[in-house]
Amino acid sequence: MTDHDFYSQFKMDMTQAQELGFNPYYIEICSGLDDPIIINGKEYINLASNNYLGLATDSRVKQAMHDSIDRFGASMCGTPIASGYVELYRTLCEKLSQFSGLEDTIIFPSGYQANYSLFPVILGKDDLVIVDHYAHASLIQGIKSIGCKIKPFKHNDLDHLTQVLQRSKDYKKIIVVTESVFSTEGSIAPLDGIVEICSRYGAVPVVDDSHGIGVLGKTGRGILEEKKLKNFPGIYTASLGKALAGSGGMIAGKKGFIEFLKYSCSGLIYSTALPPAALAGLLKVLEIMKSDHEEILKRMWDYKHRISDALEESGFILSNGKAPITSVIGGSLENTVKIAKALFNNGILSTPFVPPSVPPNGGKVRLIAGANLKEETVSRIIKIIKNELKKECLD
Amino acid sequence: MNFEEKIISIIKNNTEGKNKDVTISTDIRKDLGIDSFDSLMVITALEDEFSIYIPDTDFEGINTVSDIIRLLLEKYPDLGEKSYD
């Protein structure tokens, strides 16, 4: 096979994007996540990032990161098990444990890696994983890599979960996996019910709180606070790159179990640890949340409700999610891209989800309004929705 | 209902095909958009309904509803002789 023959197999077909006159992916942003952001020299309102709390460009977070570079440099050039275990790493593990209300924590280079690394070390071929049908690709792929039996349960359906558990005998271990917030529609898992059902059938719950940490609960501590779950008996994972405005992923749970993972997860042992600046930024975000959570969360929820109300009043159909995500139902690929394109042409960046990320004709456009948006920006968004967007997409 | 109708009803109830016209010639991937993970929903439902075991790999060559019917009848011929609620 010639080089040409080899590489000609791997060509991305971009005709659909060309026909639709808009490619919503890999849009180059030339600023931080400020209000506004800059794309191609033009100002845009950012409703596409997971910057729920608006802390990605907070001056206190940036200063903490600068200071850590002065003290520790750019990188520890090692995995956490070796020279990557910088003092900040240990402190952040402790603070994240306190924040989530769990005994111990380890930090991975990404949320994807945390999820992908977890399952192969805790499950074998004779075990069963029961997983919410809408669970994230990183969870599914991590589970699939084991070769054990997988049974999906209908999205957030506790009766179906119970049925599946009742009919699942003869497995060594049973794990029930869900997300706290399902990010395309903003629905929240009934985790209290899942935990109760798991305890009845001897299964261990695993929750991915990537879109819940920092956001859900009275003080933003995530799904366990939201559902008032004390002494969570399961395994907790989360991305640190969404509301907490950093990077990396965490797994938290029982102390002895986390100690086991520290020496067992290949995604941790063989990956260079997060740089000190990333750890310092996350520590500062946790500190800010401790003092300012009330004001930040109030603004975040207020923006979500006002934008959702404006869309519904204009005739758009929204997913019935309770998280601070506004998800506009686009349906067909063409219509979903049309809404995202209309938003973009009116200066708003959004996140469209089209198949295969969602089922056929299940297209959605996700809007997340960060708490850093200015009051006048939100008023402008509402004006655009009620006028230009309605006219271009519904009339 | 007969076996074929039961299979169609299970597929409709466990996929996004709920509001679609599903027949034995429906292609579950092209017409219903079922990917490999979605097919596990169907496998789990079939296993539960008929108290059988289906290895996930058996579904790899499956395209249409009639392929599923044929697969199950090859392994469990008795299923085709019963009537279902």
Interface residues (C-beta under 8 A of the other chain):
Chain A: H133 I140 K149 I150 K151 P152 K154 Q163 V164 R167 P355 P356 P359 P360 G362
Chain B: N14 E16 L32 G33 D35 F37 D38 L40 M41 T44 E47 D48 D56
